[in-house]
């Protein structure tokens, strides 16, 4: 079931992004066809999970990934929500912090054998989940900075203020999931 869902979601999103890519390429809208091309690449990423012997990510996480892609690529960039809704960017960074925090919990469960988890300090789990969420925010801001230096000049419209707010929102989402992991460690 999980395998089929990953394949279907990937194919549907790839086709959706490919149709947008062709439409905006023919129309001559270079910023939108570039986003759609990137969407094709990142929507195929979950297919790599099929090569893993034991995929640590559950169906809600896979759906959450595609929800994030839809909100950032299609709604945010192509439909210009980033320009028209000031809160859109912050909300997505907050969501990303939460999402990556849950990825951290899944990786913890995958990497630490069940019989050893009770020996791992609750604070180690807290720091691991938080660090992963913060790292994701930092890497994303580096991506935006390098993207503005090389391709566009629109990713960091607010400059340093935008970067710091994005980092704060991403860290906030990570803190929420880290606190959640403190209370749920016994069941993890």
CORUR-V775204 format. One record per helix or strand. SS is the DSSP state (A for helix, B for strand). FROM is the first residue (numbers start at 1). TO is the last residue. If there is no record, write none. Layout:
BEGIN
<<SS;FROM;TO> <SS;FROM;TO>>
END
This chain:
BEGIN
<<A;2;27> <A;30;43> <A;45;49> <A;59;78> <A;81;84> <A;88;111> <A;114;117> <A;122;150> <A;159;187>>
END
